[in-house]
Amino acid sequence: MAVTTFVCRPSKQHYPCAMEEFEVIEEFVRKWESEPPSGRRPEQQWVIDVVRSLETIENHGLVGFWQFHGSDSERVFESLRLTGNSELARDIGASAFCCPSIETSSDKVLVATPLSPQDRERLKRLLFSITDRIEGAREGLVALLPRVEAEGESEPDTESPEPTLNVEVTERVGCPYCGQFMELVIDTSIAQQRSTTDCEVCCRPFEVVVECEPGKVLALDVGA
């Protein structure tokens, strides 16, 4: 008996989502599929199931979904529900009526016998409903993807920085001539210092002798 395949496919124009976003999802899916299933995290398997099932519907229609995913459809539906796509899972599941029309041909390739006009119309309505949700389903998967680090971006340094020692210390000194007090900035990185400065009021020079250790003035003396 001759058999034919009836496949109702959604149009590609229904998917105006940014291609870059889809490419990121596909990149992660390929990476996870290359790993042993036992090593995948649950959310990774959810994304794989959703992406591959939607891809099958796009390329092979709902009959194709049951041909390729019929044996693991319950897991796919659970993945759809866990990723916030319960209505999508419901509509795809409602197309299960086409399963009895799937037969194995002589060359062991799964094909579908022609559906009745009523079943075709029903399948078409379901497909339109599913098509309207595919874009949103894919966009929702982005939230499940690991954070993509910017190229060259390094992890922030969470260690507390070492405190910086301020070696400059301000001291008040009095002019030995007129008694006017003034402020001097002293570099304590120099252990012993001797310098001459001018009074800000009487302008007469006087000598300043300082003994220090880093960050601290140990002794300070002024003389005429």
SVG drawing of the C-alpha trace seen along z (x, -y; Angstrom):
<svg xmlns="http://www.w3.org/2000/svg" viewBox="-13 -90 83 94">
<polyline fill="none" stroke="black" stroke-width="0.4" points="0.0,0.0 1.4,-3.4 1.9,-5.8 2.5,-9.5 3.8,-12.1 1.6,-15.0 3.7,-17.7 2.3,-21.1 5.2,-23.5 5.2,-27.0 6.5,-29.8 10.0,-31.2 8.6,-34.7 7.0,-34.0 10.4,-34.2 11.7,-37.9 13.7,-37.4 17.3,-38.6 19.4,-36.0 22.3,-36.7 20.2,-35.5 19.3,-32.3 22.9,-31.7 23.9,-32.0 21.3,-29.5 22.4,-27.1 26.0,-27.4 25.2,-26.4 22.9,-23.5 25.7,-22.1 28.2,-22.3 25.8,-20.5 24.9,-17.8 28.6,-17.0 28.7,-16.1 27.4,-12.8 23.7,-13.1 24.7,-12.0 26.9,-15.1 24.2,-17.7 22.4,-19.8 18.6,-19.5 18.1,-23.0 20.6,-22.2 18.5,-19.2 15.4,-21.4 16.9,-23.8 18.1,-21.0 14.6,-19.4 12.8,-22.7 15.3,-23.9 15.3,-20.6 11.6,-20.0 10.8,-23.5 13.4,-23.0 11.7,-19.8 8.3,-21.5 9.8,-24.3 11.4,-21.9 9.0,-18.9 5.7,-20.0 3.8,-18.4 3.7,-15.0 7.5,-15.2 7.6,-16.0 5.9,-12.8 8.1,-10.9 11.3,-12.2 10.3,-12.8 7.4,-10.4 9.4,-8.1 10.6,-10.9 7.6,-13.2 6.7,-13.1 10.2,-14.4 9.9,-17.1 6.6,-18.2 8.0,-18.3 10.9,-20.4 8.5,-22.8 6.5,-23.1 9.6,-23.7 10.7,-26.5 7.4,-28.3 5.9,-26.9 2.9,-25.0 0.5,-26.2 3.0,-25.2 3.2,-21.7 -0.5,-21.5 -1.0,-22.4 1.8,-20.1 0.3,-17.3 -3.1,-17.9 -1.6,-16.9 -1.1,-13.4 -4.1,-12.3 -1.9,-12.1 0.2,-9.4 -1.9,-6.5 -1.4,-7.6 2.4,-7.1 3.5,-3.8 6.8,-2.1 7.4,-1.7 9.2,1.2 12.5,-0.7 12.0,-1.3 11.6,-5.0 8.8,-6.5 6.2,-8.2 2.6,-9.4 -0.4,-8.3 -2.7,-11.0 -4.9,-12.6 -8.6,-13.3 -9.6,-16.8 -11.0,-17.4 -7.7,-16.2 -5.7,-18.4 -7.7,-21.4 -7.3,-20.6 -3.6,-20.1 -3.3,-23.4 -5.1,-25.3 -2.8,-23.7 0.3,-24.6 -0.7,-28.2 -1.3,-28.4 2.1,-26.8 3.8,-29.1 2.6,-32.1 4.4,-30.9 7.7,-29.7 9.4,-33.0 8.5,-33.8 9.6,-30.3 13.0,-30.8 13.4,-34.3 12.5,-32.8 15.4,-30.3 17.9,-33.0 17.3,-33.5 18.4,-29.9 21.8,-30.3 24.9,-30.9 26.2,-34.4 28.4,-35.2 31.4,-37.1 32.6,-40.0 35.7,-39.2 38.7,-40.0 36.7,-40.6 38.2,-39.2 36.6,-38.3 36.4,-41.3 39.0,-41.4 37.1,-40.7 40.1,-41.0 40.4,-44.1 43.2,-46.3 46.3,-46.8 46.1,-50.0 48.4,-52.7 50.7,-54.3 50.7,-58.1 54.3,-59.1 53.5,-62.8 52.6,-64.3 51.6,-67.9 53.1,-69.4 52.6,-72.8 55.7,-74.7 56.3,-78.1 58.7,-80.8 61.5,-81.3 61.5,-85.0 57.9,-86.2 56.1,-83.2 53.8,-82.8 52.6,-79.2 52.6,-77.7 52.1,-74.2 54.9,-72.2 54.5,-69.1 57.1,-66.5 58.1,-63.5 58.5,-60.8 60.1,-58.4 63.4,-60.2 64.5,-59.2 66.5,-62.3 66.0,-65.7 67.5,-69.2 66.1,-72.1 65.6,-75.9 62.2,-77.6 61.0,-81.2 58.4,-82.5 55.1,-83.4 54.8,-86.6 58.2,-88.0 59.9,-86.3 63.0,-85.4 64.6,-82.0 64.9,-79.4 66.1,-75.8 63.9,-72.7 65.4,-69.4 63.1,-66.3 63.5,-62.7 61.0,-60.3 59.8,-56.8 57.5,-56.1 54.1,-57.7 55.2,-59.2 57.2,-62.2 59.3,-61.1 60.9,-64.4 60.8,-68.0 62.9,-71.0 63.3,-74.5 66.2,-76.9 67.3,-80.4"/>
</svg>
